[in-house]
Amino acid sequence: MTKFILNELSRYTIGTYGDIIYRNALLYPENTAFKCGQDILTFSQFNEIVNRLIHALKSHGAEKGDVLGILSWNCLEYTQIYGATMKGGFIASPLNARLQADELDYLINYSETHTLFVGPQLVEAVNGLRSRIPNVKHFVSIGCTAPGMTPYEHFVAGHSGEEPAVEVEEDDPVFIFYTSGTTGVPRGALYTQGRAMDDTRRFPAALCVEQGDKQVQIMPLFHVGGAKNLWGYFFAAATNVIMPQISFDPEATLQTIHDEKATDIHIVPTHLAAFLALPCVDEYDLTSLKRMFYAASPMPLQLLKRGMEKWGPIFLQFYGATEDGPNVTYLSKQQHQMVVQDPGKEKILGSAGFPHIGVHVRIVSESDLDVPPGEVGEIIVKSKSTMLEWWRKPEDTARTIVDGWVHTGDMGVYDEEGYIYIVDRKKDMIVSGGENIFPREVEEILYRHPAVLEAAVFGIPDLYWIEKVHAVVVKKKESDATEREIIEFCKERLARFKAPKSLAFATEIPKNPAGKILKKQLRAIYWEGMDRKI
């Protein structure tokens, strides 16, 4: 093969993930692509196991365009399923491992999943759903044996590692990443190979990632940011060190950076707060880090400044959303460093930076007219990396994408230099610890409690979560229900991260003349004197 390596490099279509997977296997065969715990996959080993999985899927009746569901915490197998999807022409449907039964069966049915891959901590939950997801053809357990499921190792065993006979093009669909709609009903953002690859190419270019760099992956692979950014490092032939933890462990994460001499890590502000709170934080050598980039959640200015004082000019920021690619704006290391050199420019640390490479951003009025600098409007986005559509929701797609511009629902303002500031969320979404939560979904559960007469859910500031879910409840007169009882009621029926972390009882909830709850008035008490930013 080496004699004709240039010919082999042209086997797969330019602009598809299969082209990159095969390219790295040919050019960097012995370099580490992924590491998880003590397990390592080189680029050539990764390509081979991806090929075996593609052949296995085809032997079980999966065809190009079929959906592969993934319900698991981070592991090496997760990357392999993604790889088989991207190279084999399937569609990946990564599912949030924190979801409860009702949420899961909705998404599995909505996505029309053909084969479902299930991590060891989640097989019991899935087996309890079997009668509610009748269209799933095959269940594959990862890292364990489970009734009615084929172990992953058995599923791929005996299948060829040779290159599969597949034809995947840039217009073929490849990912469905989930977010919630304005009604709280989940929607899937569908990406084609070409659209997803556009962001995958631009991400490492913006960060100046190069072959030999090493990223510690703590973000879950079911999140669009965690997944897409991982493939950005892969694109540059860098190494991804995957943390298998179910819950974030700040000491283990810092130890991994120290041991691996990692160059990169993607965090949310909650992670930074946890790092800095460790009494032993200075025992870890982080001098190998080139970049600590944050996204998905508000970054308090004082917390960022403490991080910069501790570790220097390694911070940078991305802003975006599930349907946007996801990376829309970028505040670079150099822009962070400008503040160190000139404290008078500190204001820009509260911004989301400039539009990302290859992304057009406008801020518009209700009638889609551009607003001038300093005036608040809705952020709309156009690029080659935004989603193609909402999966199976043409009416929602038509409302979201207008003349090629994705309407984000986020409210922002920009200055004369082009810095973009996120000032609020049009759809009332809460971002807690990097997780997106829609209040109405929580309110629907609260209203199911026999003691609840009225309920309003919104985000309030929190030192650890940055923003936490808070509920105001009016109880029925005869009720003696407690705060703890109602919160536990929610935890039993929702993913735990969505349940209220605090709850206050009130005699009434303020409303406007039309009867609409005035959440802005409720939030104002908690956010007084603070700049509420995304």
WONORQUI-V996386 format. One record per pair of residues at least 24 apart in sequence whose ideal C-beta (glycine too) atoms are under 10 Angstrom apart, sorted by the first residue. I is the first residue (numbers start at 1). J is the second residue. Records with the same first field share a line. If there is no record, write none. Layout:
I = J, J
//
This chain:
1 = 26
2 = 26
8 = 163
11 = 163
12 = 87, 163, 166, 167, 168
13 = 167, 168, 169, 170, 172, 193, 194
14 = 170, 194, 197
15 = 168, 169, 170, 171, 192, 193, 194, 195, 196, 197, 198, 201
16 = 86, 87, 89, 166, 167, 168, 169, 170, 171, 172, 174, 192, 193, 194, 196, 197
17 = 50, 82, 83, 85, 86, 87, 168, 174, 175, 193, 196, 197, 200, 231, 234, 235
18 = 47, 50, 54, 83, 86, 87, 88, 89, 163, 164, 166, 167, 168, 193
19 = 86, 87, 168, 193, 197
20 = 86, 87, 197, 200, 201, 231, 234, 235, 236, 237
21 = 46, 47, 50, 51, 83, 84, 86, 87, 231, 234
22 = 47, 50, 51, 87, 163
23 = 47, 235, 237
24 = 211, 234, 235, 236, 237
25 = 50, 51, 163
27 = 211, 237
28 = 211, 212, 237
31 = 211, 212, 237, 238, 239
32 = 214, 238, 239, 240, 241
33 = 76, 79, 83, 233, 234, 237, 238, 239, 240
34 = 75, 76, 78, 79, 80, 83, 217, 230, 233, 234, 239, 240, 241, 242
35 = 76, 214, 216, 217, 239, 240, 241, 242, 256, 260
36 = 74, 75, 76, 77, 78, 79, 217, 240, 241, 242, 243, 244
37 = 75, 76, 241, 242, 243, 244
39 = 75, 76, 242, 244
40 = 76, 239, 241
41 = 76, 79, 80, 83, 240
42 = 239
43 = 234, 237, 239
44 = 161
45 = 161
46 = 76, 79, 80, 83, 234
47 = 83, 87, 161, 163
48 = 160, 161, 162, 163
49 = 76, 77, 79, 80, 83, 84, 156, 159, 161
50 = 79, 80, 81, 82, 83, 84, 85, 86, 87, 88, 156, 161, 164
51 = 83, 84, 87, 88, 156, 159, 160, 161, 162, 163, 164, 166
52 = 80, 84, 155, 156, 157, 158, 159, 160, 161, 162, 164
53 = 77, 80, 81, 83, 84, 85, 87, 88, 90, 117, 140, 152, 155, 156, 159, 161, 164
54 = 83, 84, 85, 87, 88, 89, 90, 156, 159, 160, 161, 163, 164, 165, 166
55 = 84, 88, 156, 158, 159, 160, 161, 162, 164, 165
56 = 84, 115, 138, 140, 150, 152, 154, 155, 156, 157, 158, 159, 160
57 = 81, 84, 85, 88, 90, 114, 115, 138, 140, 155, 156, 159, 164
58 = 88, 90, 159, 164, 165, 166
59 = 155, 158, 159
60 = 114, 115, 137, 138, 140, 150, 155
61 = 114, 115, 137, 138
62 = 88, 89, 90, 114, 115, 137, 138
63 = 88, 89, 90, 114
64 = 88, 89, 90, 91, 166, 167, 168, 172, 173
65 = 89, 90, 91, 114, 172, 173
66 = 90, 91, 112, 113, 114, 115, 137
67 = 91, 92, 93, 108, 111, 112, 113, 114, 115, 116, 136, 173, 176, 188, 391
68 = 92, 93, 94, 111, 113, 114, 115, 116, 117, 138, 140
69 = 93, 94, 95, 104, 107, 108, 111, 112, 113, 114, 115, 116, 117, 118, 126, 133, 136, 139, 140, 176
70 = 94, 95, 97, 113, 115, 116, 117, 118, 119, 140, 142, 221, 222, 227
71 = 95, 96, 97, 99, 104, 107, 108, 113, 116, 117, 118, 119, 121, 122, 123, 125, 126, 142, 222
72 = 97, 117, 118, 119, 120, 121, 122, 123, 141, 142, 143, 220, 221, 222
73 = 97, 98, 119, 120, 121, 122, 142, 143, 220, 221, 222, 243, 244, 245, 246, 247
74 = 119, 217, 218, 219, 220, 221, 222, 226, 230, 242, 243, 244, 245, 246
75 = 119, 120, 142, 143, 152, 221, 242, 244
76 = 142, 143, 240, 242, 244
77 = 117, 119, 140, 142, 143, 152, 153, 156
78 = 117, 119, 142, 220, 221, 222, 227, 230, 242, 244
79 = 217, 221, 227, 230, 231, 234, 240, 242
80 = 117, 142, 152, 156
81 = 115, 117, 140, 142, 152, 221
82 = 174, 175, 221, 227, 230, 231, 234
83 = 231, 234
84 = 117, 156, 164
85 = 173, 174, 175
86 = 168, 172, 174, 175, 193, 196, 197, 200, 231
87 = 163, 164, 166, 168, 174
88 = 164, 166, 168
89 = 164, 166, 167, 168, 169, 172, 173, 174, 193
90 = 114, 115, 166, 168, 172, 173, 174
91 = 172, 173, 174, 175, 176, 188, 190, 191, 192, 391
92 = 117, 173, 174, 175, 176, 177, 191, 196, 221, 222, 227
93 = 175, 176, 177, 178, 188, 222, 391
94 = 175, 176, 177, 178, 220, 221, 222, 223, 224, 226, 227
95 = 122, 126, 176, 178, 186, 222
96 = 178, 186, 220, 222, 223, 435, 436, 495, 497
97 = 121, 122, 125, 220, 221, 222, 246, 495
98 = 220, 222, 246, 435, 494, 495, 496, 497, 498
99 = 125, 178, 186, 222, 494, 495, 497, 498
100 = 125, 445, 491, 492, 493, 494, 495, 496, 498
101 = 125, 126, 128, 129, 132, 493
102 = 129, 132, 493, 494
103 = 178, 186, 441, 493, 494, 495, 498
104 = 128, 129, 132, 133, 495
105 = 129, 130, 131, 132, 133
106 = 132, 133, 185, 186
107 = 133, 176, 178, 186, 188
108 = 132, 133, 135, 136
109 = 133, 134, 135, 136
110 = 176, 178, 185, 186, 187, 188, 391, 392, 393
111 = 135, 176, 178, 186, 188, 391, 392
112 = 136, 176, 391, 392
113 = 137, 138, 176
114 = 138
115 = 139, 140, 150, 155
116 = 140, 141, 149
117 = 141, 142, 149, 152, 155
118 = 142, 143, 144, 146, 149, 152
119 = 143, 144, 152, 244, 246
120 = 144, 145, 146
121 = 246
122 = 146
123 = 147, 148, 149
143 = 244
168 = 193
169 = 193, 194
170 = 194, 195, 196, 197, 198
171 = 195, 388
173 = 388, 389, 391
175 = 224, 227, 228, 231, 387
176 = 387, 390, 391, 392
177 = 222, 223, 224, 225, 227, 228, 321, 322, 323, 326, 387, 391
178 = 222, 223, 224, 322, 391, 436
179 = 224, 321, 322, 323, 326, 387, 390, 429, 436, 438
180 = 322, 427, 429, 436, 437, 438, 440, 441
181 = 390, 393, 396, 399, 400, 427, 438, 440
182 = 396, 399, 400, 409, 426, 427, 428, 429, 438, 440
183 = 396, 427, 438, 440, 441, 444
184 = 427, 429, 437, 438, 439, 440, 441, 442, 443, 444
185 = 393, 396, 438, 440, 441
186 = 438, 441
187 = 322, 323, 387, 389, 390, 391, 392, 393, 396, 397, 400
188 = 322, 323, 387, 389, 390, 391, 392, 393
189 = 224, 321, 322, 323, 324, 325, 326, 386, 387, 388, 389, 390, 391, 397, 400, 406
190 = 323, 387, 388, 389, 390, 391, 392, 393, 397
191 = 224, 228, 322, 323, 325, 385, 386, 387, 388, 389
192 = 387, 388, 389
194 = 384, 385, 388
195 = 325, 383, 384, 385, 386, 387, 388
196 = 224, 227, 228, 231, 325, 385, 387, 388
197 = 231, 235, 384, 385
198 = 325, 358, 359, 383, 384, 385, 386
199 = 224, 228, 229, 231, 232, 320, 324, 325, 326, 327, 328, 356, 358, 359, 383, 384, 385, 386
200 = 228, 229, 230, 231, 232, 233, 234, 235, 236, 325, 385
201 = 231, 232, 235, 236, 357, 358, 384, 385
202 = 232, 235, 325, 327, 330, 356, 357, 358, 359, 383, 384, 385
203 = 228, 229, 230, 231, 232, 233, 235, 236, 293, 318, 325, 326, 327, 330, 356, 357, 385
204 = 229, 231, 232, 233, 234, 235, 236, 237, 238, 264
205 = 232, 235, 236, 356, 357, 358
206 = 232, 293, 316, 318, 327, 330, 332, 356, 357, 358
207 = 232, 233, 236, 263, 264, 290, 291, 293, 316, 318, 330, 332, 333
208 = 236, 290, 291, 332, 333
209 = 233, 235, 236, 237, 238, 263, 264, 290, 291
210 = 236, 237, 238, 263, 290
211 = 236, 237, 238, 239
212 = 236, 237, 238, 239, 263
213 = 237, 238, 239, 240, 262, 263, 264, 288, 290, 291
214 = 238, 239, 240, 241, 257, 260, 261, 262, 263, 264, 265, 288, 290
215 = 239, 240, 241, 242, 260, 262, 263, 264, 265, 266, 291
216 = 240, 241, 242, 243, 253, 254, 256, 257, 260, 262, 263, 264, 265, 266, 267, 289
217 = 241, 242, 243, 244, 256, 262, 264, 265, 266
218 = 242, 243, 245, 248, 249, 250, 252, 253, 256, 257, 265, 266, 267, 268, 271
219 = 243, 248, 265, 266, 267, 268, 271, 295, 296, 434
220 = 245, 246, 248, 434, 435
223 = 295, 296, 322, 326, 434, 435, 436
224 = 296, 320, 321, 322, 323, 324, 325, 326, 327, 387
225 = 266, 268, 295, 296, 318, 320, 321, 322, 326, 327, 434
226 = 266, 295, 296, 434
227 = 326
228 = 320, 322, 325, 326, 327, 385
229 = 264, 266, 293, 295, 318, 326, 327
230 = 266
232 = 264, 266, 327
233 = 263, 264, 266
238 = 263, 264
239 = 263, 264
240 = 264
241 = 265
248 = 274, 433, 434
249 = 274
250 = 274, 275, 276, 277, 278, 280, 281, 284
251 = 275, 278, 280, 281, 283, 284
253 = 284
254 = 278, 280, 281, 283, 284, 285, 286
255 = 280, 283, 284
256 = 284
257 = 284, 285, 286, 287, 288, 289, 292
258 = 283, 284, 285, 286, 287, 288
259 = 284, 285
260 = 288
261 = 285, 286, 287, 288, 289
262 = 286, 288, 289, 290, 291
263 = 288, 289, 290, 291, 314
264 = 288, 289, 290, 291, 292, 293, 314
265 = 289, 290, 291, 292, 293, 294, 314
266 = 291, 292, 293, 294, 295, 296, 318, 434
267 = 292, 293, 294, 295, 296, 297, 299, 307, 315, 434
268 = 294, 295, 296, 297, 298, 299, 431, 432, 433, 434, 435, 465, 466
269 = 294, 295, 296, 297, 298, 299, 300, 303, 304, 307, 431, 433, 434, 464, 465, 466, 467
270 = 294, 296, 297, 303, 432, 433, 434, 435, 462, 463, 464, 465, 466, 467
271 = 297, 433, 434
272 = 299, 300, 303, 304, 306, 307, 310, 311, 315, 466
273 = 299, 300, 303, 306, 307, 433, 462, 463, 464, 465, 466
274 = 464
275 = 306, 307, 310, 311
276 = 303, 306, 307, 309, 310, 311
277 = 463, 464
281 = 310, 311
282 = 310
286 = 310, 311, 312, 314
287 = 311, 312, 314
289 = 314, 315
290 = 314, 333
291 = 315, 316, 333
292 = 316, 333
293 = 317, 318, 330, 331, 332, 333
294 = 318, 319, 331, 434
295 = 319, 320, 326, 327, 330, 352, 434
296 = 320, 321, 326, 431, 433, 434, 435, 436, 534
297 = 431, 432, 433, 434, 435, 436, 465, 466, 467, 533, 534
298 = 350, 422, 431, 459, 461, 466, 467, 530, 531, 532, 533, 534
299 = 331, 349, 350, 352, 466, 533, 534
300 = 350, 461, 463, 466, 530, 531, 533
301 = 339, 346, 347, 349, 350, 531, 533
303 = 463, 466
304 = 336, 339, 349, 350
305 = 339, 340, 346, 349
307 = 336
308 = 336, 337, 339, 340, 349
309 = 340
312 = 336, 337, 340
313 = 337, 338, 339, 340, 341
315 = 349
316 = 353
317 = 349, 351, 352, 353
318 = 352, 353, 356
319 = 351, 352, 353, 355, 356, 361, 379, 408, 410, 412, 420, 422, 533, 534
320 = 352, 356, 359, 381, 385, 386, 408, 410
321 = 379, 381, 386, 387, 406, 408, 409, 410, 429, 436, 534
322 = 387, 436
323 = 381, 386, 387, 388, 389, 390, 397, 400, 401, 406, 407, 408, 409
324 = 356, 359, 361, 379, 380, 381, 382, 383, 385, 386, 387, 406, 408, 410
325 = 356, 358, 359, 381, 383, 384, 385, 386, 387, 406
326 = 356, 385, 386, 387
327 = 356, 357, 358, 359, 383, 385
328 = 352, 353, 355, 356, 359, 360, 361, 379, 381, 383, 385, 386, 406, 408, 410, 420
329 = 353, 354, 355, 356, 359, 361, 379, 381, 412, 418, 419, 420, 422
330 = 354, 355, 356, 357, 359
331 = 419, 420
335 = 419
347 = 415, 419, 421
348 = 415, 417, 419, 421
350 = 419, 421, 422, 531, 533
351 = 412, 413, 414, 415, 417, 418, 419, 420, 421, 422, 533
352 = 379, 410, 412, 414, 419, 420, 421, 422, 533, 534
353 = 418, 419, 420, 421
354 = 414, 417, 418, 419, 420
355 = 381, 382, 383, 414, 418, 420
356 = 381, 383, 385
357 = 383
358 = 383, 384, 385
359 = 383, 384, 385, 386
360 = 404, 405
361 = 405, 408, 412, 414, 418, 420
362 = 405, 412, 414
363 = 410, 411, 412, 413, 414, 420, 421
364 = 405, 407
368 = 402, 403, 405, 407
371 = 412, 413, 414
372 = 413, 414, 416
373 = 413, 414, 415, 416, 417, 418, 419
374 = 413, 414, 415, 416, 421
375 = 413, 414
376 = 411, 412, 413, 414, 421, 423, 424
377 = 411, 412, 413, 414, 423
378 = 407, 408, 409, 410, 411, 412, 426
379 = 406, 407, 408, 409, 410, 411, 412, 413, 414, 420, 422, 423, 426, 534
380 = 404, 405, 406, 407, 408, 409, 410, 412
381 = 405, 406, 407, 408, 410
382 = 406
410 = 534
411 = 534
412 = 533, 534
421 = 531, 533, 534
422 = 532, 533, 534
423 = 531, 532, 533, 534
424 = 520, 523, 532, 533, 534
425 = 459, 532, 534
428 = 457, 458, 459, 519, 520, 523
429 = 459, 534
430 = 457, 458, 459, 460, 465, 467, 468, 469, 470, 498
431 = 459, 465, 466, 467, 534
432 = 459, 460, 462, 464, 465, 466, 467, 468, 469, 497, 498, 501
433 = 462, 464, 465, 466, 467, 468, 497
434 = 465, 466, 497
435 = 465, 467, 469, 495, 497, 498
436 = 497, 498
437 = 467, 468, 469, 494, 495, 497, 498, 499
438 = 498
439 = 469, 470, 471, 498, 517, 519
441 = 494, 495, 498
442 = 469, 470, 471, 490, 493, 494, 498, 499, 500
443 = 471, 473, 517
444 = 493, 494
445 = 471, 486, 489, 490, 491, 492, 493, 494, 498, 499, 500
446 = 471, 472, 473, 486, 487, 489, 490, 493, 494, 499, 500, 503
447 = 473
448 = 489, 490, 493
449 = 473, 475, 476, 479, 481, 485, 486, 489, 490, 493
450 = 476, 478, 479, 481, 489
451 = 475, 476, 478, 479, 480, 481, 482, 485, 486, 489, 505
452 = 476, 479, 481, 486, 489
453 = 477, 479, 508, 509
454 = 506, 508, 509, 511, 517
455 = 486, 500, 503, 506, 509, 517
456 = 506, 509, 510, 511, 517, 518, 519, 521, 522, 523
457 = 490, 498, 500, 503, 517, 519, 522
458 = 517, 519, 520, 522, 523, 526, 527
459 = 519, 523, 526, 527, 532
460 = 501, 502, 504, 522, 523, 525, 526, 527
461 = 523, 526, 527, 530, 532
462 = 501, 502, 526
464 = 501
465 = 497, 501
466 = 533
467 = 526, 527, 532, 534
468 = 497, 500, 501, 502, 526
469 = 494, 497, 498, 499, 500, 501, 502, 503
470 = 500, 501, 502, 503, 504, 522, 523, 526
471 = 499, 500, 501, 502, 503, 504, 505
472 = 500, 502, 503, 504, 505, 506, 508, 509, 510, 517, 519, 522
473 = 500, 503, 504, 505, 506, 509
474 = 505, 506, 507, 508, 509
475 = 505, 506, 507
479 = 505
481 = 505
//
